């Protein structure tokens, strides 16, 4: 839902609109995985890669530089989700 709000509030084809669409689409993937984790768990690889890249690009300047503390907090949340997804897939692999 957050992605759709961001998309609708942004100017067409702006970086904010593109971010909103991507967030909305990743939300669909996460909803599918939550609804049927056995079937859709491999789709989390896209979430892991996407969130890891966001953390790599936005984390250091907002955590250690003169960045925005609010962005740093959001990126920290992405880092936690990334670690959670990796742990979920790791445990799933061990139990298979």
TIBAVO-585954 format. One record per residue: x, y, z of N, C-alpha, C in turn. Coordinates in Angstrom, 2 decimals, always signed. Layout:
<baza n_px="X" n_py="Y" n_pz="Z" ca_px="X" ca_py="Y" ca_pz="Z" c_px="X" c_py="Y" c_pz="Z"/>
...
END
This chain:
<baza n_px="+0.82" n_py="-1.20" n_pz="+0.00" ca_px="+0.00" ca_py="+0.00" ca_pz="+0.00" c_px="+0.86" c_py="+1.26" c_pz="+0.00"/>
<baza n_px="+1.98" n_py="+1.21" n_pz="+0.71" ca_px="+2.85" ca_py="+2.39" ca_pz="+0.77" c_px="+3.33" c_py="+2.76" c_pz="-0.62"/>
<baza n_px="+3.70" n_py="+1.75" n_pz="-1.41" ca_px="+4.18" ca_py="+2.02" ca_pz="-2.76" c_px="+3.14" c_py="+2.67" c_pz="-3.63"/>
<baza n_px="+1.89" n_py="+2.23" n_pz="-3.51" ca_px="+0.84" ca_py="+2.82" ca_pz="-4.34" c_px="+0.59" c_py="+4.27" c_pz="-3.96"/>
<baza n_px="+0.65" n_py="+4.58" n_pz="-2.68" ca_px="+0.47" ca_py="+5.97" ca_pz="-2.24" c_px="+1.60" c_py="+6.84" c_pz="-2.77"/>
<baza n_px="+2.84" n_py="+6.33" n_pz="-2.68" ca_px="+3.98" ca_py="+7.07" ca_pz="-3.21" c_px="+3.88" c_py="+7.30" c_pz="-4.70"/>
<baza n_px="+3.42" n_py="+6.29" n_pz="-5.41" ca_px="+3.27" ca_py="+6.41" ca_pz="-6.86" c_px="+2.21" c_py="+7.44" c_pz="-7.21"/>
<baza n_px="+1.06" n_py="+7.36" n_pz="-6.55" ca_px="-0.04" ca_py="+8.28" ca_pz="-6.88" c_px="+0.27" c_py="+9.72" c_pz="-6.52"/>
<baza n_px="+1.13" n_py="+9.93" n_pz="-5.52" ca_px="+1.45" ca_py="+11.28" ca_pz="-5.10" c_px="+2.58" c_py="+11.91" c_pz="-5.93"/>
<baza n_px="+3.25" n_py="+11.11" n_pz="-6.74" ca_px="+4.42" ca_py="+11.59" ca_pz="-7.48" c_px="+4.06" c_py="+12.01" c_pz="-8.91"/>
<baza n_px="+4.95" n_py="+12.76" n_pz="-9.50" ca_px="+4.79" ca_py="+13.13" ca_pz="-10.91" c_px="+5.16" c_py="+11.93" c_pz="-11.77"/>
<baza n_px="+4.42" n_py="+11.73" n_pz="-12.87" ca_px="+4.63" ca_py="+10.60" ca_pz="-13.77" c_px="+6.10" c_py="+10.51" c_pz="-14.20"/>
<baza n_px="+6.66" n_py="+9.32" n_pz="-14.11" ca_px="+8.03" ca_py="+8.99" ca_pz="-14.54" c_px="+9.12" c_py="+9.63" c_pz="-13.68"/>
<baza n_px="+8.75" n_py="+10.21" n_pz="-12.57" ca_px="+9.76" ca_py="+10.78" ca_pz="-11.68" c_px="+10.42" c_py="+9.65" c_pz="-10.88"/>
<baza n_px="+11.58" n_py="+9.90" n_pz="-10.29" ca_px="+12.20" ca_py="+8.87" ca_pz="-9.45" c_px="+11.27" c_py="+8.41" c_pz="-8.31"/>
<baza n_px="+10.47" n_py="+9.33" n_pz="-7.79" ca_px="+9.55" ca_py="+8.97" ca_pz="-6.71" c_px="+8.46" c_py="+8.02" c_pz="-7.22"/>
<baza n_px="+7.96" n_py="+8.26" n_pz="-8.43" ca_px="+6.95" ca_py="+7.38" ca_pz="-9.01" c_px="+7.53" c_py="+6.00" c_pz="-9.28"/>
<baza n_px="+8.75" n_py="+5.96" n_pz="-9.78" ca_px="+9.41" ca_py="+4.68" ca_pz="-10.06" c_px="+9.63" c_py="+3.92" c_pz="-8.75"/>
<baza n_px="+10.08" n_py="+4.61" n_pz="-7.72" ca_px="+10.24" ca_py="+3.97" ca_pz="-6.41" c_px="+8.92" c_py="+3.41" c_pz="-5.91"/>
<baza n_px="+7.86" n_py="+4.19" n_pz="-6.06" ca_px="+6.54" ca_py="+3.74" ca_pz="-5.60" c_px="+6.10" c_py="+2.48" c_pz="-6.30"/>
<baza n_px="+6.31" n_py="+2.41" n_pz="-7.62" ca_px="+5.94" ca_py="+1.22" ca_pz="-8.38" c_px="+6.75" c_py="+0.02" c_pz="-7.91"/>
<baza n_px="+8.05" n_py="+0.20" n_pz="-7.74" ca_px="+8.90" ca_py="-0.92" ca_pz="-7.30" c_px="+8.51" c_py="-1.40" c_pz="-5.91"/>
<baza n_px="+8.25" n_py="-0.48" n_pz="-5.01" ca_px="+7.84" ca_py="-0.86" ca_pz="-3.66" c_px="+6.52" c_py="-1.61" c_pz="-3.70"/>
<baza n_px="+5.58" n_py="-1.14" n_pz="-4.49" ca_px="+4.29" ca_py="-1.81" ca_pz="-4.63" c_px="+4.48" c_py="-3.23" c_pz="-5.19"/>
<baza n_px="+5.30" n_py="-3.36" n_pz="-6.22" ca_px="+5.50" ca_py="-4.68" ca_pz="-6.84" c_px="+6.21" c_py="-5.65" c_pz="-5.90"/>
<baza n_px="+7.21" n_py="-5.18" n_pz="-5.17" ca_px="+7.85" ca_py="-6.05" ca_pz="-4.18" c_px="+6.85" c_py="-6.45" c_pz="-3.10"/>
<baza n_px="+5.93" n_py="-5.55" n_pz="-2.76" ca_px="+4.90" ca_py="-5.89" ca_pz="-1.79" c_px="+4.04" c_py="-7.05" c_pz="-2.26"/>
<baza n_px="+3.74" n_py="-7.09" n_pz="-3.55" ca_px="+2.99" ca_py="-8.21" ca_pz="-4.11" c_px="+3.77" c_py="-9.51" c_pz="-3.93"/>
<baza n_px="+5.05" n_py="-9.47" n_pz="-4.22" ca_px="+5.90" ca_py="-10.67" ca_pz="-4.04" c_px="+5.86" c_py="-11.12" c_pz="-2.58"/>
<baza n_px="+6.01" n_py="-10.18" n_pz="-1.65" ca_px="+6.02" ca_py="-10.55" ca_pz="-0.23" c_px="+4.67" c_py="-11.11" c_pz="+0.20"/>
<baza n_px="+3.58" n_py="-10.57" n_pz="-0.34" ca_px="+2.24" ca_py="-11.09" ca_pz="-0.01" c_px="+2.08" c_py="-12.51" c_pz="-0.53"/>
<baza n_px="+2.58" n_py="-12.78" n_pz="-1.73" ca_px="+2.52" ca_py="-14.15" ca_pz="-2.27" c_px="+3.31" c_py="-15.12" c_pz="-1.40"/>
<baza n_px="+4.49" n_py="-14.71" n_pz="-0.99" ca_px="+5.32" ca_py="-15.58" ca_pz="-0.14" c_px="+4.62" c_py="-15.81" c_pz="+1.20"/>
<baza n_px="+4.05" n_py="-14.77" n_pz="+1.78" ca_px="+3.36" ca_py="-14.92" ca_pz="+3.06" c_px="+2.16" c_py="-15.86" c_pz="+2.93"/>
<baza n_px="+1.47" n_py="-15.80" n_pz="+1.81" ca_px="+0.29" ca_py="-16.63" ca_pz="+1.61" c_px="+0.61" c_py="-18.10" c_pz="+1.35"/>
<baza n_px="+1.75" n_py="-18.36" n_pz="+0.71" ca_px="+2.14" ca_py="-19.73" ca_pz="+0.40" c_px="+3.67" c_py="-19.82" c_pz="+0.40"/>
<baza n_px="+4.27" n_py="-19.86" n_pz="+1.60" ca_px="+5.73" ca_py="-19.81" ca_pz="+1.69" c_px="+6.42" c_py="-21.00" c_pz="+1.02"/>
<baza n_px="+5.79" n_py="-22.15" n_pz="+1.05" ca_px="+6.43" ca_py="-23.32" ca_pz="+0.44" c_px="+6.58" c_py="-23.13" c_pz="-1.06"/>
<baza n_px="+5.55" n_py="-22.62" n_pz="-1.69" ca_px="+5.58" ca_py="-22.47" ca_pz="-3.14" c_px="+6.41" c_py="-21.26" c_pz="-3.60"/>
<baza n_px="+6.28" n_py="-20.13" n_pz="-2.90" ca_px="+6.85" ca_py="-18.89" ca_pz="-3.40" c_px="+8.14" c_py="-18.44" c_pz="-2.71"/>
<baza n_px="+8.65" n_py="-19.20" n_pz="-1.76" ca_px="+9.87" ca_py="-18.79" ca_pz="-1.04" c_px="+11.03" c_py="-18.42" c_pz="-1.97"/>
<baza n_px="+11.27" n_py="-19.15" n_pz="-3.06" ca_px="+12.39" ca_py="-18.75" ca_pz="-3.93" c_px="+12.27" c_py="-17.33" c_pz="-4.48"/>
<baza n_px="+11.06" n_py="-16.79" n_pz="-4.55" ca_px="+10.89" ca_py="-15.42" ca_pz="-5.03" c_px="+11.54" c_py="-14.41" c_pz="-4.09"/>
<baza n_px="+11.81" n_py="-14.82" n_pz="-2.86" ca_px="+12.48" ca_py="-13.91" ca_pz="-1.91" c_px="+13.89" c_py="-13.56" c_pz="-2.35"/>
<baza n_px="+14.46" n_py="-14.34" n_pz="-3.26" ca_px="+15.80" ca_py="-13.99" ca_pz="-3.76" c_px="+15.77" c_py="-12.59" c_pz="-4.40"/>
<baza n_px="+14.68" n_py="-12.26" n_pz="-5.08" ca_px="+14.55" ca_py="-10.91" ca_pz="-5.65" c_px="+14.49" c_py="-9.87" c_pz="-4.54"/>
<baza n_px="+13.77" n_py="-10.17" n_pz="-3.47" ca_px="+13.70" ca_py="-9.26" ca_pz="-2.33" c_px="+15.04" c_py="-9.08" c_pz="-1.65"/>
<baza n_px="+15.77" n_py="-10.18" n_pz="-1.51" ca_px="+17.10" ca_py="-10.12" ca_pz="-0.89" c_px="+18.02" c_py="-9.24" c_pz="-1.73"/>
<baza n_px="+18.05" n_py="-9.49" n_pz="-3.02" ca_px="+18.93" ca_py="-8.71" ca_pz="-3.89" c_px="+18.52" c_py="-7.23" c_pz="-3.91"/>
<baza n_px="+17.23" n_py="-6.97" n_pz="-4.04" ca_px="+16.76" ca_py="-5.58" ca_pz="-4.08" c_px="+17.06" c_py="-4.84" c_pz="-2.80"/>
<baza n_px="+16.75" n_py="-5.45" n_pz="-1.68" ca_px="+16.99" ca_py="-4.78" ca_pz="-0.39" c_px="+18.49" c_py="-4.64" c_pz="-0.11"/>
<baza n_px="+19.27" n_py="-5.65" n_pz="-0.46" ca_px="+20.72" ca_py="-5.57" ca_pz="-0.24" c_px="+21.33" c_py="-4.42" c_pz="-1.06"/>
<baza n_px="+20.83" n_py="-4.23" n_pz="-2.28" ca_px="+21.35" ca_py="-3.13" ca_pz="-3.09" c_px="+20.94" c_py="-1.77" c_pz="-2.52"/>
<baza n_px="+19.72" n_py="-1.68" n_pz="-2.00" ca_px="+19.29" ca_py="-0.43" ca_pz="-1.36" c_px="+20.17" c_py="-0.14" c_pz="-0.15"/>
<baza n_px="+20.43" n_py="-1.17" n_pz="+0.64" ca_px="+21.28" ca_py="-1.00" ca_pz="+1.83" c_px="+22.68" c_py="-0.57" c_pz="+1.41"/>
<baza n_px="+23.23" n_py="-1.22" n_pz="+0.38" ca_px="+24.59" ca_py="-0.88" ca_pz="-0.06" c_px="+24.68" c_py="+0.55" c_pz="-0.59"/>
<baza n_px="+23.64" n_py="+1.00" n_pz="-1.30" ca_px="+23.68" ca_py="+2.34" ca_pz="-1.90" c_px="+23.35" c_py="+3.45" c_pz="-0.91"/>
<baza n_px="+22.35" n_py="+3.20" n_pz="-0.06" ca_px="+21.86" ca_py="+4.28" ca_pz="+0.80" c_px="+22.31" c_py="+4.18" c_pz="+2.25"/>
<baza n_px="+22.75" n_py="+3.00" n_pz="+2.67" ca_px="+23.14" ca_py="+2.84" ca_pz="+4.07" c_px="+24.31" c_py="+3.69" c_pz="+4.49"/>
<baza n_px="+25.49" n_py="+3.45" n_pz="+3.91" ca_px="+26.68" ca_py="+4.18" ca_pz="+4.39" c_px="+26.55" c_py="+5.69" c_pz="+4.41"/>
<baza n_px="+26.04" n_py="+6.33" n_pz="+3.34" ca_px="+25.98" ca_py="+7.80" ca_pz="+3.43" c_px="+24.98" c_py="+8.31" c_pz="+4.47"/>
<baza n_px="+23.95" n_py="+7.52" n_pz="+4.77" ca_px="+22.95" ca_py="+7.97" ca_pz="+5.74" c_px="+23.24" c_py="+7.50" c_pz="+7.15"/>
<baza n_px="+24.13" n_py="+6.54" n_pz="+7.31" ca_px="+24.51" ca_py="+6.08" ca_pz="+8.65" c_px="+25.79" c_py="+6.76" c_pz="+9.12"/>
<baza n_px="+26.75" n_py="+6.92" n_pz="+8.20" ca_px="+28.08" ca_py="+7.38" ca_pz="+8.61" c_px="+28.44" c_py="+8.74" c_pz="+8.04"/>
<baza n_px="+27.69" n_py="+9.23" n_pz="+7.10" ca_px="+27.98" ca_py="+10.53" ca_pz="+6.50" c_px="+27.06" c_py="+11.59" c_pz="+7.06"/>
<baza n_px="+26.82" n_py="+12.58" n_pz="+6.27" ca_px="+25.93" ca_py="+13.67" ca_pz="+6.68" c_px="+24.55" c_py="+13.48" c_pz="+6.07"/>
<baza n_px="+24.10" n_py="+12.23" n_pz="+5.98" ca_px="+22.82" ca_py="+11.93" ca_pz="+5.35" c_px="+21.64" c_py="+12.21" c_pz="+6.25"/>
<baza n_px="+20.52" n_py="+11.74" n_pz="+5.82" ca_px="+19.24" ca_py="+11.94" ca_pz="+6.50" c_px="+19.01" c_py="+10.79" c_pz="+7.49"/>
<baza n_px="+18.79" n_py="+11.12" n_pz="+8.73" ca_px="+18.57" ca_py="+10.09" ca_pz="+9.77" c_px="+17.32" c_py="+9.27" c_pz="+9.49"/>
<baza n_px="+16.28" n_py="+9.88" n_pz="+8.94" ca_px="+15.05" ca_py="+9.15" ca_pz="+8.63" c_px="+15.31" c_py="+8.12" c_pz="+7.54"/>
<baza n_px="+16.05" n_py="+8.50" n_pz="+6.52" ca_px="+16.41" ca_py="+7.54" ca_pz="+5.45" c_px="+17.27" c_py="+6.44" c_pz="+6.04"/>
<baza n_px="+18.19" n_py="+6.79" n_pz="+6.91" ca_px="+19.04" ca_py="+5.79" ca_pz="+7.57" c_px="+18.22" c_py="+4.78" c_pz="+8.35"/>
<baza n_px="+17.17" n_py="+5.24" n_pz="+9.01" ca_px="+16.29" ca_py="+4.33" ca_pz="+9.77" c_px="+15.52" c_py="+3.40" c_pz="+8.84"/>
<baza n_px="+15.04" n_py="+3.94" n_pz="+7.73" ca_px="+14.32" ca_py="+3.11" ca_pz="+6.75" c_px="+15.26" c_py="+2.06" c_pz="+6.17"/>
<baza n_px="+16.47" n_py="+2.46" n_pz="+5.85" ca_px="+17.45" ca_py="+1.53" ca_pz="+5.29" c_px="+17.83" c_py="+0.46" c_pz="+6.33"/>
<baza n_px="+17.89" n_py="+0.84" n_pz="+7.59" ca_px="+18.15" ca_py="-0.15" ca_pz="+8.65" c_px="+17.02" c_py="-1.19" c_pz="+8.67"/>
<baza n_px="+15.79" n_py="-0.75" n_pz="+8.47" ca_px="+14.67" ca_py="-1.68" ca_pz="+8.36" c_px="+14.84" c_py="-2.61" c_pz="+7.17"/>
<baza n_px="+15.29" n_py="-2.08" n_pz="+6.03" ca_px="+15.56" ca_py="-2.93" ca_pz="+4.87" c_px="+16.65" c_py="-3.95" c_pz="+5.19"/>
<baza n_px="+17.66" n_py="-3.54" n_pz="+5.93" ca_px="+18.71" ca_py="-4.48" ca_pz="+6.32" c_px="+18.14" c_py="-5.60" c_pz="+7.18"/>
<baza n_px="+17.27" n_py="-5.27" n_pz="+8.12" ca_px="+16.66" ca_py="-6.30" ca_pz="+8.96" c_px="+15.79" c_py="-7.25" c_pz="+8.14"/>
<baza n_px="+15.03" n_py="-6.72" n_pz="+7.20" ca_px="+14.23" ca_py="-7.58" ca_pz="+6.33" c_px="+15.13" c_py="-8.48" c_pz="+5.49"/>
<baza n_px="+16.22" n_py="-7.94" n_pz="+4.97" ca_px="+17.15" ca_py="-8.74" ca_pz="+4.18" c_px="+17.67" c_py="-9.91" c_pz="+5.00"/>
<baza n_px="+18.11" n_py="-9.62" n_pz="+6.21" ca_px="+18.62" ca_py="-10.69" ca_pz="+7.09" c_px="+17.53" c_py="-11.70" c_pz="+7.42"/>
<baza n_px="+16.31" n_py="-11.22" n_pz="+7.65" ca_px="+15.19" ca_py="-12.12" ca_pz="+7.92" c_px="+14.89" c_py="-13.02" c_pz="+6.74"/>
<baza n_px="+14.92" n_py="-12.47" n_pz="+5.52" ca_px="+14.67" ca_py="-13.28" ca_pz="+4.33" c_px="+15.75" c_py="-14.34" c_pz="+4.17"/>
<baza n_px="+17.01" n_py="-13.95" n_pz="+4.37" ca_px="+18.11" ca_py="-14.92" ca_pz="+4.26" c_px="+17.93" c_py="-16.02" c_pz="+5.30"/>
<baza n_px="+17.62" n_py="-15.66" n_pz="+6.52" ca_px="+17.42" ca_py="-16.65" ca_pz="+7.57" c_px="+16.26" c_py="-17.58" c_pz="+7.24"/>
<baza n_px="+15.17" n_py="-17.03" n_pz="+6.74" ca_px="+14.01" ca_py="-17.84" ca_pz="+6.36" c_px="+14.40" c_py="-18.86" c_pz="+5.29"/>
<baza n_px="+15.10" n_py="-18.40" n_pz="+4.25" ca_px="+15.49" ca_py="-19.32" ca_pz="+3.18" c_px="+16.51" c_py="-20.35" c_pz="+3.67"/>
<baza n_px="+17.41" n_py="-19.92" n_pz="+4.54" ca_px="+18.42" ca_py="-20.84" ca_pz="+5.09" c_px="+17.76" c_py="-21.95" c_pz="+5.90"/>
<baza n_px="+16.85" n_py="-21.57" n_pz="+6.77" ca_px="+16.12" ca_py="-22.58" ca_pz="+7.58" c_px="+15.28" c_py="-23.49" c_pz="+6.71"/>
<baza n_px="+14.68" n_py="-22.93" n_pz="+5.69" ca_px="+13.86" ca_py="-23.72" ca_pz="+4.78" c_px="+14.73" c_py="-24.76" c_pz="+4.08"/>
<baza n_px="+15.92" n_py="-24.35" n_pz="+3.69" ca_px="+16.87" ca_py="-25.25" ca_pz="+3.02" c_px="+17.31" c_py="-26.37" c_pz="+3.95"/>
<baza n_px="+17.56" n_py="-26.02" n_pz="+5.21" ca_px="+18.01" ca_py="-27.02" ca_pz="+6.19" c_px="+16.91" c_py="-28.03" c_pz="+6.49"/>
<baza n_px="+15.65" n_py="-27.61" n_pz="+6.44" ca_px="+14.53" ca_py="-28.48" ca_pz="+6.77" c_px="+14.03" c_py="-29.29" c_pz="+5.57"/>
<baza n_px="+14.60" n_py="-29.03" n_pz="+4.40" ca_px="+14.13" ca_py="-29.73" ca_pz="+3.18" c_px="+14.71" c_py="-31.13" c_pz="+3.08"/>
END
